């Protein structure tokens, strides 16, 4: 560490190099210039438009390069730097929830191609992703196959020089605005998880339809997709036939720790807002911060945040050392999302009526955090992962 420089407390951890710290400060500066003037849109059309604009801004700023591996295809490095990925999501989430979403989905939607794609697939799609000129999506969940991925029913049947897809995918982020979808379907090589394959499907492919747009508490582009005799060429297969479950899980493993980091960003912003409010709000001839009950709440919020931060960046650091982090990533994701929910709830309570006023930052954070406890593995799924891993030890 550079002893001559004073870093913000959240960067003064042994998990980071000075390069990581400088990266974070540069990103903060960029966010202040490009994100702080943006409203949090509610109308679906406005949300779609803003999400596309954010992808373009993130691409032009060079930040999407950090969501893709491989310098030959536009990535910042040959391998993803997990700590950079987490710092990006934490910082973007602090400034604007939809910006974090836009960045994360570019990474998740293209992650399978970074990890398992052919050179042709990488050359065709990844540079456009990093430049913000193509929007990516990851289509895994189905109406009857969410946490239980192996229960998927969307089918892929070999035909001529390719495959025919039939079935439904739902809760698909970027659904309706994506330029391509990484789709997983049952291809039948073996029962259960061993009979699933992954494909990259262009949005304009005949037989792919947006069946329904889905509205949620924190507006994001989400949709249900229907595949009806949707034909894709053999060249669109990602990895080997029957290896799709491995492709999907490997992609999720890379980005699971970054979900924890996004929760840190939401939680850290809530603590910042609570501190600012408590120090400025007059009450009974004092400031709200002068009351011991306020101080105990702030102390609890800060401790919850630090605990989650330690678990998150431990997992990120371990992955960057080449270690397997199944248990550590699950602990980070579970703790960060649950703790952030508690921190934000306390911030809302501290703000009183202002905390539930539509458009106030803590009200927005309250809606943003809820989905993170569910997507990319609900809290209960993370508990099962941790428990099973402990029993194997």
C-alpha positions in Angstrom: 0.0 0.0 0.0 1.2 3.5 -0.8 1.7 5.0 2.7 1.8 8.5 1.4 -1.8 8.4 0.2 -4.9 8.3 2.3 -7.7 6.2 0.8 -11.4 6.2 1.7 -12.1 3.7 4.6 -14.0 1.3 2.3 -10.8 0.9 0.2 -8.4 0.5 3.1 -8.6 -3.2 3.1 -5.8 -5.7 2.4 -7.8 -7.3 -0.4 -7.0 -4.4 -2.7 -3.9 -3.2 -4.5 -3.3 0.5 -5.1 -4.4 -0.2 -8.8 -7.8 -1.4 -7.5 -8.1 1.7 -5.3 -7.2 4.1 -8.1 -9.6 2.2 -10.4 -12.4 2.8 -7.9 -11.7 6.5 -7.5 -11.6 7.0 -11.3 -14.9 5.2 -11.6 -16.5 7.4 -8.8 -15.4 10.5 -10.7 -16.9 9.2 -14.0 -20.2 8.2 -12.2 -20.5 11.7 -10.7 -20.2 13.2 -14.2 -22.4 10.8 -16.1 -24.9 9.2 -13.7 -25.8 11.6 -10.9 -28.1 13.7 -13.2 -30.2 10.8 -14.2 -33.7 10.3 -12.8 -34.9 6.9 -11.7 -37.5 6.2 -14.4 -40.7 4.3 -13.7 -42.4 4.1 -17.1 -41.5 0.9 -19.0 -40.7 2.7 -22.2 -38.6 5.3 -20.4 -36.8 2.5 -18.5 -36.0 0.7 -21.7 -34.6 3.8 -23.3 -32.6 4.7 -20.2 -31.1 1.2 -20.0 -30.0 1.3 -23.6 -28.5 4.7 -23.0 -26.6 3.5 -20.0 -25.2 0.6 -21.9 -23.9 3.1 -24.5 -22.4 5.4 -21.8 -20.7 2.5 -20.0 -19.3 1.3 -23.3 -18.1 4.7 -24.4 -16.5 5.1 -20.9 -14.6 1.9 -21.3 -16.2 0.2 -18.3 -17.8 -2.6 -20.1 -14.4 -3.9 -21.1 -14.1 -5.1 -17.5 -17.2 -7.4 -17.8 -15.6 -9.4 -20.6 -12.5 -11.6 -20.6 -9.9 -11.7 -23.4 -8.1 -8.6 -24.8 -8.4 -9.8 -28.4 -12.2 -9.5 -28.1 -12.3 -6.1 -26.3 -11.8 -7.2 -22.7 -9.6 -5.2 -20.3 -7.6 -8.3 -19.3 -7.2 -11.9 -20.4 -9.0 -13.1 -17.2 -11.7 -11.2 -15.4 -10.5 -9.4 -12.3 -13.1 -10.3 -9.7 -12.2 -7.5 -7.4 -12.5 -5.0 -10.3 -15.9 -6.5 -11.2 -17.1 -6.1 -7.6 -15.8 -2.6 -7.3 -17.6 -1.7 -10.5 -20.9 -3.1 -9.3 -20.7 -1.6 -5.8 -19.9 1.8 -7.2 -22.5 1.8 -9.9 -25.1 0.6 -7.5 -24.2 3.5 -5.1 -24.8 6.0 -7.9 -27.7 4.5 -9.9 -29.4 1.1 -9.6 -30.2 0.8 -13.3 -26.6 1.5 -14.2 -25.5 -1.4 -12.1 -28.2 -3.6 -13.8 -27.0 -2.5 -17.3 -23.4 -3.3 -16.5 -24.1 -6.6 -14.8 -26.4 -8.0 -17.6 -23.7 -7.2 -20.2 -21.3 -9.3 -18.2 -23.7 -12.1 -17.4 -25.3 -12.2 -20.9 -21.9 -12.5 -22.5 -20.1 -14.5 -19.8 -20.8 -17.9 -21.3 -19.2 -16.7 -24.6 -16.2 -15.4 -22.7 -15.7 -18.7 -21.0 -16.8 -21.3 -23.5 -17.5 -19.6 -26.9 -15.7 -20.4 -30.1 -13.4 -17.9 -31.6 -16.0 -17.0 -34.2 -18.6 -16.4 -31.5 -16.3 -14.3 -29.4 -15.2 -12.2 -32.4 -18.8 -11.7 -33.5 -20.4 -10.7 -30.2 -17.9 -9.7 -27.5 -16.5 -6.5 -29.1 -20.0 -5.2 -29.6 -20.8 -5.9 -25.9 -17.7 -4.1 -24.6 -18.4 -1.1 -26.9 -22.0 -0.9 -25.7 -23.3 -1.5 -29.3 -25.1 -4.8 -28.5 -27.2 -5.6 -25.5 -26.7 -9.1 -24.0 -29.1 -11.4 -22.1 -28.9 -14.6 -20.2 -32.0 -16.9 -20.6 -32.0 -19.7 -18.0 -35.1 -19.5 -15.8 -38.5 -21.0 -16.8 -42.0 -20.9 -15.3 -41.4 -24.3 -13.6 -37.6 -24.2 -13.4 -36.1 -21.3 -11.4 -33.9 -22.5 -8.5 -34.3 -26.1 -9.9 -32.5 -25.5 -13.2 -32.4 -29.2 -14.1 -36.2 -29.2 -14.3 -36.2 -27.0 -17.4 -38.5 -28.0 -20.2 -37.5 -25.8 -23.1 -36.3 -28.3 -25.7 -33.6 -28.2 -28.4 -33.8 -30.9 -31.0 -31.1 -31.6 -33.6 -32.3 -31.0 -37.2 -30.2 -30.8 -40.4 -27.2 -28.5 -39.7 -28.5 -27.1 -36.5 -31.1 -27.1 -33.7 -34.8 -26.3 -33.3 -35.8 -24.7 -30.0 -39.3 -24.9 -28.5 -40.4 -23.7 -25.1 -40.6 -20.7 -22.7 -38.1 -18.7 -20.7 -39.2 -16.1 -18.1 -37.8 -13.5 -15.7 -35.2 -12.7 -18.4 -33.3 -9.5 -17.7 -32.9 -7.3 -20.8 -35.8 -9.3 -22.3 -37.3 -7.2 -25.1 -34.3 -4.9 -25.6 -31.5 -7.4 -26.0 -29.7 -8.0 -29.3 -28.9 -11.6 -28.5 -29.8 -14.1 -25.8 -27.7 -16.9 -24.4 -30.3 -19.6 -24.1 -30.2 -23.0 -22.3 -32.5 -25.8 -23.4 -32.9 -29.5 -22.8 -31.1 -31.4 -25.6 -31.5 -34.9 -24.3 -28.0 -36.3 -24.2 -28.7 -37.6 -20.6 -31.3 -37.2 -17.9 -31.3 -34.2 -15.6 -28.6 -31.6 -15.7 -26.4 -33.6 -18.0 -28.8 -33.2 -20.9 -28.8 -29.4 -21.3 -27.1 -27.3 -24.0 -26.4 -23.6 -24.4 -27.0 -21.5 -27.6 -26.5 -17.9 -28.6 -29.7 -16.8 -30.3 -30.0 -13.4 -32.1 -33.1 -11.4 -31.1 -34.4 -11.3 -34.7 -34.2 -15.1 -35.2 -37.6 -16.3 -36.6 -39.5 -18.2 -33.9 -38.3 -16.1 -31.0 -41.0 -13.9 -29.6 -41.4 -11.6 -26.6 -44.5 -13.1 -25.0 -44.8 -10.8 -22.1 -43.1 -7.8 -20.5 -42.8 -8.2 -16.7 -43.1 -5.2 -14.3 -41.4 -5.4 -10.9 -41.0 -3.1 -7.9 -37.7 -1.7 -9.1 -38.3 -1.2 -12.8 -35.9 -3.1 -15.1 -36.3 -4.6 -18.5 -37.7 -8.1 -17.9 -39.6 -10.4 -20.2 -41.0 -13.9 -20.9 -39.6 -15.3 -24.1 -41.3 -18.0 -26.3 -39.5 -20.2 -28.7 -41.7 -21.7 -31.4 -39.8 -23.8 -34.0 -36.9 -21.4 -33.5 -34.0 -22.7 -35.7 -30.4 -21.9 -34.9 -27.3 -23.1 -36.8 -24.9 -25.6 -35.2 -22.4 -22.7 -35.0 -24.6 -21.1 -32.4 -24.0 -24.0 -29.9 -21.9 -22.8 -26.9 -19.4 -25.4 -25.8 -20.3 -29.1 -26.2 -23.9 -30.5 -26.6 -25.1 -31.7 -23.2 -22.6 -29.4 -21.3 -25.0 -26.5 -20.9 -25.5 -26.9 -17.2 -21.8 -26.6 -16.7 -21.7 -23.5 -18.9 -24.5 -21.9 -17.0 -23.2 -22.6 -13.5 -19.7 -21.5 -14.4 -21.1 -18.2 -15.7 -23.1 -17.7 -12.6 -20.2 -18.6 -10.3 -18.1 -15.8 -11.9 -20.8 -13.2 -11.3 -22.4 -14.4 -8.0 -19.9 -12.5 -5.9 -20.6 -9.3 -7.9 -24.3 -9.6 -6.8 -23.0 -9.3 -3.2 -21.0 -6.2 -4.3 -24.1 -4.6 -5.8 -25.8 -5.1 -2.4 -22.9 -3.4 -0.7 -23.4 -0.4 -3.0 -27.0 -0.1 -2.1 -26.3 -0.6 1.6 -23.4 1.9 1.6 -25.6 4.5 -0.1 -28.3 3.9 2.5 -25.8 4.4 5.4 -24.5 7.6 3.7 -28.1 9.0 3.4 -28.9 8.0 7.0 -25.8 9.8 8.3 -26.5 12.9 6.3 -30.1 13.0 7.4 -29.3 12.3 11.1 -26.7 15.1 11.2 -29.0 17.7 9.6 -32.5 16.8 10.9 -33.6 19.1 13.8 -35.6 17.3 16.5 -36.6 18.4 20.0 -34.0 21.2 20.0 -31.2 18.9 18.9 -30.2 17.0 15.8 -31.5 13.5 15.2 -27.8 12.2 15.5 -27.6 13.5 19.1 -30.0 10.8 20.3 -28.5 7.6 21.5 -31.1 5.4 19.8 -30.0 7.0 16.5 -26.3 6.3 17.3 -27.1 2.6 18.1 -28.9 2.2 14.7 -26.0 3.8 12.8 -23.6 1.6 14.6 -25.6 -1.5 13.7 -25.8 -0.4 10.1 -22.0 0.2 9.8 -21.2 -3.1 11.4 -23.6 -5.0 9.1 -22.0 -3.3 6.1 -18.4 -4.0 7.2 -19.2 -7.7 7.9 -20.7 -8.1 4.4 -17.8 -6.2 2.8 -15.3 -8.5 4.4 -17.1 -11.6 3.1 -17.6 -10.2 -0.4 -14.0 -9.1 -1.0 -12.6 -12.3 0.6 -14.5 -14.3 -2.0 -13.4 -12.0 -4.8 -9.7 -12.1 -3.6 -9.8 -15.9 -3.4 -11.2 -16.2 -6.9 -8.5 -13.9 -8.2 -5.9 -16.3 -6.6 -7.4 -19.1 -8.7 -9.2 -20.8 -5.8 -12.6 -22.4 -5.9 -15.1 -20.2 -4.0 -18.4 -22.1 -4.0 -18.9 -21.7 -0.2 -17.3 -18.3 0.1 -19.3 -16.8 -2.8 -22.6 -18.2 -1.3 -21.7 -16.7 2.1 -21.0 -13.3 0.5 -24.1 -13.3 -1.6 -26.4 -14.4 1.3 -24.9 -12.0 3.9 -24.5 -8.9 1.7 -28.0 -9.0 0.3 -29.6 -9.8 3.7 -27.5 -7.2 5.5 -28.2 -4.5 2.9 -31.9 -5.1 3.2 -31.6 -4.5 7.0 -29.5 -1.4 6.5 -31.8 0.1 4.0 -34.9 -0.7 6.1 -33.2 1.1 9.1 -32.4 4.1 6.8 -36.1 4.3 5.7 -37.2 4.1 9.3 -34.8 6.9 10.3 -36.1 9.1 7.5 -39.7 8.7 8.8 -42.3 9.8 6.2 -39.6 11.0 3.8 -38.3 7.5 3.7 -41.4 6.2 1.9 -42.0 9.2 -0.3 -41.9 8.1 -4.0 -38.6 9.2 -5.6 -36.6 9.6 -2.4 -33.3 7.8 -2.6 -33.9 5.5 0.3 -37.3 4.6 -1.0 -35.7 3.7 -4.3 -33.0 1.7 -2.5 -35.7 -0.2 -0.6 -37.2 -1.4 -3.9 -33.9 -2.0 -5.6 -32.5 -4.3 -2.9 -35.4 -6.7 -2.7 -34.7 -8.6 -5.9 -31.1 -9.2 -5.0 -32.1 -11.6 -2.3 -33.8 -13.8 -4.9 -32.0 -13.6 -8.3 -28.9 -15.6 -9.1 -29.7 -18.0 -6.3 -32.1 -17.0 -3.5 -30.9 -16.8 0.1 -32.3 -20.2 0.9 -30.3 -21.7 -2.1 -27.1 -20.1 -0.8 -27.8 -21.7 2.7 -28.1 -25.1 1.1 -24.9 -24.6 -0.9 -23.0 -23.6 2.3 -24.5 -26.5 4.3 -23.7 -29.1 1.7 -20.2 -27.8 1.3 -19.6 -27.9 5.0 -20.8 -31.6 5.2 -18.4 -32.5 2.4 -15.4 -31.1 4.3 
